[in-house]
Amino acid sequence: MDNYKEYLSLQCDSALRNIVRIYPYDVAPNVDTTGDGEPDEGSLRGSSELVAQRIKDEIQGKVHEAGLEILEARITYLAYAKEIAAVMLQRQQASAIVDARKLIVDGAVGKVEMALEKLAQNEVVTLDEERKAAMVSNLQVVLCGNRDAQPVVNSGSPY
């Protein structure tokens, strides 16, 4: 071999491209990154040890005949085109918003359950199913809304 550095560089580039093509940047549902035919949660961002091992193994397989031994291989810098990076950021932000909304709804449901239990337990008021549903709806709107609650004053009974 005339130039083992150039040969190794080409093999590293080839191996890196092969492995990076398999993994999504971030965890994506129903993606098989291990090659076992089953979806998993591997990603470039979250599975650095797994990715590094696969890159090392890929390079080793390519340079074994040249008598080279690969001790370690890692991704030190990962860059995407602006358009792809912007879409990836939007996806992360959307995921964060969905997660936050789930947390808000779970908390609101707990508060509504607690309010109904307290009202029944303390015998403050007896609500029929229709009025419970109205109260649940109103509390959910107030607790899950993006804006502060706006008070409404009733001048008469709706019943």
Backbone bond lengths (Angstrom), bond angles and torsions (degrees), N, CA, C in turn:
res aa  C-N    CA-C-N  psi(-1)  N-CA   C-N-CA  omega(-1)  CA-C   N-CA-C  phi
1 M - - - 1.445 - - 1.524 107.63 -
2 D 1.312 115.01 128.61 1.461 120.35 -176.59 1.529 112.38 -76.52
3 N 1.315 117.16 -44.56 1.456 119.88 -175.07 1.536 109.11 -137.12
4 Y 1.329 115.89 90.81 1.463 119.37 -175.79 1.533 111.71 -67.27
5 K 1.340 118.38 -28.10 1.469 120.38 179.16 1.528 110.65 -66.00
6 E 1.314 115.90 -44.13 1.472 119.23 178.97 1.523 110.10 -67.03
7 Y 1.332 116.99 -40.29 1.463 121.81 178.53 1.534 109.77 -61.26
8 L 1.325 116.84 -47.48 1.459 121.67 179.97 1.531 110.33 -63.16
9 S 1.311 116.92 -41.83 1.462 120.99 178.83 1.526 111.38 -59.55
10 L 1.337 116.66 -45.06 1.467 120.79 178.76 1.527 111.32 -64.06
11 Q 1.322 117.00 -41.49 1.457 120.52 -179.54 1.529 111.45 -68.04
12 C 1.323 116.10 -37.96 1.471 120.53 177.13 1.524 110.58 -63.95
13 D 1.318 115.94 -43.94 1.459 120.74 179.43 1.522 110.42 -61.90
14 S 1.316 116.38 -45.26 1.465 121.59 179.78 1.525 111.00 -62.61
15 A 1.330 116.83 -47.37 1.463 121.01 -179.48 1.523 110.83 -63.02
16 L 1.316 116.43 -43.83 1.461 120.65 179.96 1.529 110.96 -59.96
17 R 1.319 116.36 -44.93 1.475 120.09 178.74 1.530 111.11 -61.62
18 N 1.321 116.84 -41.66 1.469 120.23 179.99 1.527 111.71 -62.68
19 I 1.302 116.91 -43.96 1.466 120.58 -176.67 1.525 111.36 -74.80
20 V 1.309 117.44 -44.25 1.468 120.70 -178.07 1.528 110.95 -62.40
21 R 1.303 117.06 -30.92 1.464 121.48 178.57 1.529 111.19 -64.75
22 I 1.321 117.56 -28.27 1.464 122.43 -177.14 1.523 111.59 -76.39
23 Y 1.329 116.73 -38.43 1.463 121.43 -171.06 1.519 112.33 -95.52
24 P 1.344 116.64 134.70 1.465 118.71 170.40 1.528 108.36 -73.12
25 Y 1.315 116.69 160.84 1.465 120.12 178.27 1.525 110.43 -60.84
26 D 1.314 115.52 -47.23 1.453 121.18 -178.54 1.523 107.97 -122.96
27 V 1.304 117.58 169.63 1.461 121.54 -178.36 1.521 109.26 -58.94
28 A 1.331 115.59 131.11 1.457 121.86 178.48 1.527 107.99 -130.03
29 P 1.319 117.82 141.07 1.461 119.71 -179.00 1.526 112.08 -68.63
30 N 1.333 115.77 146.24 1.468 124.11 174.07 1.518 114.44 60.64
31 V 1.327 118.18 36.93 1.460 122.04 176.55 1.524 108.23 -114.10
32 D 1.343 116.43 128.73 1.461 121.60 177.77 1.520 108.26 -95.34
33 T 1.328 116.71 110.28 1.462 120.05 -179.17 1.522 112.25 -107.92
34 T 1.321 117.09 -6.42 1.464 119.45 -178.82 1.509 112.40 -100.10
35 G 1.322 117.88 -12.19 1.454 121.39 178.84 1.519 113.89 84.28
36 D 1.335 117.62 10.63 1.462 119.72 -179.03 1.530 112.99 -92.90
37 G 1.332 117.31 3.03 1.457 121.30 178.86 1.517 113.96 84.82
38 E 1.319 116.70 -1.42 1.464 121.62 -179.55 1.529 110.23 -111.17
39 P 1.333 117.60 137.90 1.469 119.29 175.96 1.526 110.17 -62.52
40 D 1.310 116.82 143.36 1.460 121.61 178.19 1.512 109.22 -142.53
41 E 1.296 116.58 -172.50 1.462 120.50 -175.09 1.524 112.20 -112.77
42 G 1.322 118.43 28.69 1.458 121.30 178.53 1.519 111.11 -71.13
43 S 1.334 115.96 145.06 1.457 120.68 177.52 1.522 108.93 -158.39
44 L 1.328 115.96 158.12 1.461 119.99 177.04 1.516 111.21 -62.44
45 R 1.302 115.89 -36.62 1.460 121.23 -176.54 1.521 112.82 -77.80
46 G 1.324 116.57 -39.12 1.451 119.19 -171.84 1.514 116.18 -104.38
47 S 1.312 118.52 -8.51 1.468 121.33 -175.25 1.517 111.00 -125.22
48 S 1.312 116.79 49.49 1.467 120.23 -172.71 1.523 112.96 -60.04
49 E 1.319 118.74 -37.47 1.464 120.48 179.89 1.527 111.07 -67.26
50 L 1.321 116.47 -44.84 1.462 120.71 178.75 1.523 110.86 -62.96
51 V 1.314 116.75 -45.20 1.465 121.37 179.26 1.527 110.37 -62.78
52 A 1.316 117.14 -44.75 1.467 121.19 179.86 1.529 110.78 -60.16
53 Q 1.323 117.05 -42.40 1.461 120.59 179.68 1.528 111.12 -64.78
54 R 1.324 116.27 -41.26 1.477 119.16 179.80 1.530 111.05 -67.44
55 I 1.325 117.27 -37.22 1.471 120.39 177.07 1.528 109.41 -64.60
56 K 1.311 116.35 -46.31 1.473 121.27 179.35 1.529 110.55 -57.71
57 D 1.334 116.25 -47.94 1.469 120.54 -179.37 1.527 111.57 -62.53
58 E 1.336 116.04 -40.56 1.469 120.75 179.52 1.527 110.50 -63.84
59 I 1.314 116.89 -45.91 1.473 120.41 179.19 1.528 109.91 -63.39
60 Q 1.339 115.67 -45.59 1.466 119.44 -178.88 1.525 110.88 -58.12
61 G 1.306 116.12 -41.32 1.469 119.81 178.29 1.522 112.41 -61.91
62 K 1.312 117.48 -30.93 1.464 121.40 -178.77 1.526 113.08 -82.87
63 V 1.338 118.43 -28.00 1.469 120.48 -173.66 1.535 113.45 -109.40
64 H 1.317 116.65 1.05 1.462 120.62 -177.91 1.532 111.69 -56.61
65 E 1.319 116.83 -44.22 1.471 121.01 -178.42 1.521 112.75 -64.47
66 A 1.338 116.55 -22.55 1.467 119.86 178.90 1.527 111.39 -85.74
67 G 1.344 117.06 -0.93 1.455 120.37 178.33 1.515 113.95 81.71
68 L 1.321 117.24 17.40 1.467 120.55 179.43 1.521 110.08 -96.08
69 E 1.315 116.00 145.26 1.462 121.44 175.92 1.522 108.09 -117.26
70 I 1.310 116.01 126.77 1.465 121.84 -179.69 1.523 107.69 -95.61
71 L 1.311 116.52 119.61 1.459 121.63 -179.15 1.526 112.04 -89.27
72 E 1.332 116.65 -35.67 1.455 120.29 -177.40 1.522 109.43 -159.63
73 A 1.309 115.59 146.90 1.466 121.50 174.90 1.523 107.45 -145.26
74 R 1.312 116.91 133.75 1.470 121.52 -178.71 1.520 109.74 -144.50
75 I 1.315 114.36 155.82 1.458 120.42 171.52 1.524 106.42 -87.63
76 T 1.318 116.74 119.68 1.466 119.52 -179.64 1.528 112.19 -99.30
77 Y 1.320 116.01 -21.61 1.458 119.34 -178.32 1.517 107.66 -150.10
78 L 1.324 116.48 132.01 1.451 121.51 -178.48 1.521 108.09 -132.30
79 A 1.316 116.85 117.43 1.461 120.58 -178.09 1.531 109.58 -127.02
80 Y 1.314 115.38 147.01 1.452 122.55 178.74 1.523 109.20 -124.38
81 A 1.310 115.96 159.60 1.462 120.69 174.49 1.528 108.59 -60.88
82 K 1.329 116.82 152.47 1.468 121.38 -177.75 1.524 112.03 -53.41
83 E 1.319 116.55 -43.01 1.461 120.52 -177.17 1.522 111.05 -63.10
84 I 1.325 116.42 -43.03 1.462 120.65 -179.45 1.527 109.75 -69.40
85 A 1.317 116.96 -43.06 1.461 120.63 179.19 1.530 110.80 -60.66
86 A 1.323 117.47 -39.59 1.465 121.07 179.85 1.531 110.67 -65.05
87 V 1.324 116.81 -41.95 1.464 120.35 178.87 1.525 110.63 -66.70
88 M 1.321 116.25 -39.62 1.463 120.09 178.33 1.525 110.55 -63.29
89 L 1.319 117.28 -40.34 1.459 121.43 177.72 1.524 110.51 -64.22
90 Q 1.325 117.24 -42.56 1.463 120.83 177.84 1.526 110.36 -60.29
91 R 1.311 116.62 -41.71 1.461 121.15 179.62 1.530 110.38 -63.25
92 Q 1.321 117.37 -43.61 1.464 120.90 178.31 1.531 110.87 -62.98
93 Q 1.321 115.93 -42.36 1.460 119.89 -179.75 1.531 110.55 -65.84
94 A 1.327 116.74 -42.51 1.464 120.42 179.18 1.524 110.33 -62.65
95 S 1.307 116.51 -41.49 1.464 120.78 178.62 1.523 110.68 -63.49
96 A 1.323 117.52 -40.87 1.466 121.44 178.59 1.528 110.70 -64.84
97 I 1.325 117.06 -39.28 1.465 120.99 178.97 1.529 110.37 -65.19
98 V 1.331 116.58 -43.96 1.466 120.52 178.89 1.529 110.36 -62.28
99 D 1.322 117.18 -44.69 1.463 120.77 178.56 1.527 111.41 -61.27
100 A 1.331 116.52 -41.89 1.465 120.51 179.03 1.527 110.52 -64.65
101 R 1.328 116.88 -41.70 1.465 121.37 179.32 1.532 110.68 -62.99
102 K 1.327 116.77 -41.00 1.465 119.89 178.01 1.526 110.21 -60.23
103 L 1.315 116.15 -43.17 1.457 120.94 179.56 1.529 110.77 -63.96
104 I 1.308 116.65 -42.78 1.467 121.33 179.12 1.523 110.73 -62.76
105 V 1.324 117.17 -45.51 1.467 121.01 -179.13 1.525 110.46 -64.98
106 D 1.339 117.14 -43.67 1.472 119.92 178.27 1.523 110.78 -59.28
107 G 1.323 116.75 -43.65 1.455 120.77 178.07 1.517 112.12 -64.82
108 A 1.313 116.99 -40.74 1.463 121.46 -179.77 1.520 110.91 -65.77
109 V 1.323 116.94 -41.46 1.465 120.06 178.67 1.526 109.67 -62.03
110 G 1.321 116.74 -42.52 1.463 120.13 177.20 1.516 112.50 -61.31
111 K 1.321 117.16 -40.73 1.468 121.06 179.13 1.525 111.06 -66.47
112 V 1.332 117.14 -40.02 1.462 120.91 179.34 1.527 110.09 -65.29
113 E 1.338 116.42 -44.82 1.471 119.94 177.78 1.526 110.55 -59.11
114 M 1.326 116.06 -44.36 1.459 121.02 -179.78 1.530 110.52 -62.85
115 A 1.327 117.16 -42.28 1.466 120.79 -179.71 1.528 110.75 -63.07
116 L 1.323 117.25 -44.73 1.466 120.32 -179.98 1.534 110.89 -64.48
117 E 1.330 116.38 -41.15 1.468 120.29 178.93 1.530 111.10 -63.73
118 K 1.334 116.17 -44.13 1.472 120.62 -179.67 1.535 111.30 -63.36
119 L 1.327 116.03 -42.91 1.467 119.47 179.62 1.521 110.53 -61.83
120 A 1.344 116.30 -43.27 1.462 119.93 179.91 1.529 110.94 -69.83
121 Q 1.319 116.72 -42.27 1.463 121.95 -177.63 1.524 112.14 -64.49
122 N 1.307 116.94 -43.96 1.465 121.57 -178.52 1.522 112.85 -86.81
123 E 1.323 116.39 -0.13 1.463 122.99 -179.64 1.523 112.07 51.09
124 V 1.325 115.31 41.23 1.467 121.36 178.78 1.519 109.44 -69.03
125 V 1.322 115.15 -45.33 1.452 120.85 -178.98 1.525 108.08 -154.25
126 T 1.298 116.89 148.44 1.459 121.26 176.46 1.527 107.26 -105.28
127 L 1.303 114.40 121.39 1.462 119.81 -177.48 1.522 110.55 -110.96
128 D 1.339 115.48 133.00 1.469 118.03 172.78 1.534 107.87 -77.84
129 E 1.313 117.63 173.80 1.465 121.50 -174.91 1.527 112.64 -61.09
130 E 1.325 116.91 -36.78 1.465 120.39 179.73 1.534 111.16 -65.79
131 R 1.321 116.82 -42.18 1.471 120.38 179.71 1.531 111.21 -72.04
132 K 1.336 117.02 -34.09 1.463 119.95 173.82 1.531 110.01 -61.39
133 A 1.327 115.70 -44.22 1.469 120.20 -179.94 1.522 110.35 -62.16
134 A 1.324 117.38 -41.34 1.469 121.01 178.67 1.529 110.33 -64.74
135 M 1.338 116.09 -41.46 1.459 119.54 179.37 1.528 110.61 -65.49
136 V 1.318 116.39 -43.46 1.463 120.85 178.50 1.526 109.95 -59.88
137 S 1.306 116.51 -45.57 1.461 121.10 179.79 1.524 111.15 -60.94
138 N 1.326 116.57 -47.60 1.463 120.39 -179.47 1.523 112.08 -63.48
139 L 1.329 117.07 -43.28 1.465 120.22 179.33 1.529 111.33 -65.10
140 Q 1.306 116.57 -40.63 1.469 119.57 179.43 1.527 110.60 -63.36
141 V 1.316 116.87 -41.09 1.466 120.16 178.44 1.527 110.16 -62.14
142 V 1.326 116.07 -44.96 1.462 120.47 -178.47 1.530 110.68 -67.73
143 L 1.327 117.30 -45.48 1.461 121.07 -174.87 1.528 113.28 -75.25
144 C 1.315 117.37 -29.53 1.471 120.29 -176.74 1.524 113.35 -100.33
145 G 1.314 117.44 -7.93 1.458 120.18 -176.47 1.520 112.93 -69.72
146 N 1.320 115.36 157.42 1.463 121.81 178.84 1.520 112.38 -84.07
147 R 1.304 116.88 -11.42 1.457 120.62 -176.42 1.518 110.06 -119.48
148 D 1.324 115.72 162.20 1.459 119.84 175.95 1.521 109.45 -64.74
149 A 1.325 115.43 149.38 1.462 120.53 179.78 1.518 110.09 -66.08
150 Q 1.327 116.39 141.41 1.456 122.64 175.88 1.523 107.77 -104.93
151 P 1.316 117.92 119.15 1.461 119.30 -177.46 1.529 111.78 -66.70
152 V 1.312 114.67 144.83 1.459 121.68 176.27 1.512 107.26 -122.99
153 V 1.305 117.14 128.62 1.458 121.32 179.56 1.520 108.27 -105.00
154 N 1.333 115.50 120.95 1.456 119.89 177.75 1.529 108.46 -89.39
155 S 1.305 116.76 132.00 1.472 120.05 179.75 1.505 110.88 -93.31
156 G 1.299 118.07 -9.40 1.462 121.76 178.39 1.509 109.04 -152.58
157 S 1.283 116.83 172.38 1.456 121.82 -179.01 1.510 109.89 -82.95
158 P 1.328 118.16 135.32 1.456 119.04 177.20 1.522 111.67 -76.24
159 Y 1.351 118.02 -3.37 1.475 120.65 -177.00 1.494 110.74 -110.56
